[in-house]
Amino acid sequence: MFMGILGYVERLDEVRAIVTRVMDAVPSGSYLVLWDGTDTGTAVKEGSERLTQTGAIPYYLRNLEQLGQCFDGLEMIEPGLVPITYWRLAESEVSTAQHIDVYGA
């Protein structure tokens, strides 16, 4: 489970290597659970920039294609890479879910 932490790793190739190393170490049939902030919205981009300006450890936002690369070689289950507020919603909940620029699968 990588819950909002891979954005602290600057290079995408390092992120992919971390995920691969973990998935190689777990039993066959295990699942990867991952969510992270994305560069899909202005508010998240501005928040990331403000965080960096404070001197905190920078948080590197990725686009959806880059985040999806973390699942290369794995079988992604439905609904796939979506905003986490939409993951596995009941049909009746879709209209009330709030969109956020944090995607996961």
C-alpha positions as CSV (number, residue, x, y, z in Angstrom):
1,M,0.0,0.0,0.0
2,F,1.4,3.3,-1.1
3,M,-1.0,5.9,0.2
4,G,0.1,9.4,-0.8
5,I,3.8,8.8,-0.2
6,L,5.3,8.2,-3.6
7,G,5.0,11.9,-4.5
8,Y,8.0,12.5,-2.1
9,V,10.2,10.6,-4.5
10,E,11.5,12.9,-7.2
11,R,12.2,10.6,-10.1
12,L,9.5,8.5,-11.8
13,D,12.0,5.7,-12.5
14,E,12.8,5.5,-8.8
15,V,9.1,5.3,-8.0
16,R,8.6,2.5,-10.5
17,A,11.7,0.7,-9.0
18,I,10.2,0.9,-5.5
19,V,6.9,-0.5,-6.6
20,T,8.5,-3.3,-8.6
21,R,10.8,-4.2,-5.7
22,V,7.8,-4.5,-3.3
23,M,5.6,-6.4,-5.8
24,D,8.4,-8.8,-6.5
25,A,8.7,-9.5,-2.8
26,V,5.0,-10.3,-2.1
27,P,3.2,-13.6,-2.9
28,S,1.7,-14.1,-6.3
29,G,-1.9,-12.8,-6.4
30,S,-1.2,-9.9,-4.1
31,Y,-2.7,-6.5,-4.9
32,L,-1.0,-3.1,-5.3
33,V,-3.0,-0.3,-3.6
34,L,-1.7,3.2,-4.6
35,W,-3.0,6.7,-4.5
36,D,-1.2,10.0,-5.0
37,G,-1.8,13.6,-5.8
38,T,-1.8,14.5,-9.5
39,D,-1.1,17.5,-11.6
40,T,-4.7,17.5,-12.9
41,G,-6.0,20.5,-11.0
42,T,-4.8,24.0,-10.2
43,A,-5.5,23.8,-6.4
44,V,-3.3,20.8,-6.0
45,K,-0.5,22.3,-8.1
46,E,-0.6,25.5,-6.0
47,G,-0.6,23.6,-2.8
48,S,2.4,21.6,-3.8
49,E,4.2,24.8,-4.8
50,R,3.4,26.4,-1.4
51,L,4.6,23.3,0.4
52,T,7.9,23.4,-1.4
53,Q,8.3,27.2,-0.6
54,T,8.0,26.4,3.1
55,G,11.2,24.4,3.0
56,A,9.3,21.1,3.5
57,I,10.3,18.0,1.5
58,P,8.9,18.7,-2.0
59,Y,5.9,16.7,-3.2
60,Y,6.2,15.8,-6.9
61,L,2.9,15.7,-8.7
62,R,2.6,13.2,-11.5
63,N,0.2,13.2,-14.5
64,L,-2.2,10.3,-14.9
65,E,0.0,8.5,-17.5
66,Q,3.0,8.6,-15.1
67,L,0.9,7.3,-12.2
68,G,-0.5,4.6,-14.3
69,Q,3.0,3.4,-15.2
70,C,3.3,2.2,-11.6
71,F,0.9,-0.6,-12.6
72,D,2.9,-1.7,-15.6
73,G,2.9,-5.5,-15.8
74,L,0.1,-5.8,-13.3
75,E,-3.6,-6.5,-13.9
76,M,-5.6,-3.5,-12.8
77,I,-9.0,-4.2,-11.4
78,E,-12.1,-2.1,-12.0
79,P,-12.7,0.7,-11.9
80,G,-9.0,1.3,-12.6
81,L,-7.1,4.5,-12.0
82,V,-9.7,7.1,-10.9
83,P,-10.2,9.9,-8.3
84,I,-10.2,8.1,-5.0
85,T,-13.6,9.5,-4.1
86,Y,-15.0,7.6,-7.1
87,W,-13.3,4.2,-6.3
88,R,-15.9,1.4,-5.9
89,L,-18.9,3.7,-5.4
90,A,-22.4,2.3,-5.4
91,E,-24.3,3.5,-8.4
92,S,-26.5,5.7,-6.1
93,E,-23.4,7.5,-4.7
94,V,-21.8,8.6,-8.0
95,S,-23.9,11.8,-8.3
96,T,-22.9,13.0,-4.8
97,A,-19.2,12.1,-4.8
98,Q,-16.8,15.1,-4.8
99,H,-14.0,15.2,-7.4
100,I,-10.5,15.5,-6.0
101,D,-7.2,15.5,-7.8
102,V,-5.9,12.5,-5.9
103,Y,-6.1,9.3,-8.1
104,G,-5.6,5.8,-7.1
105,A,-6.3,2.1,-7.9
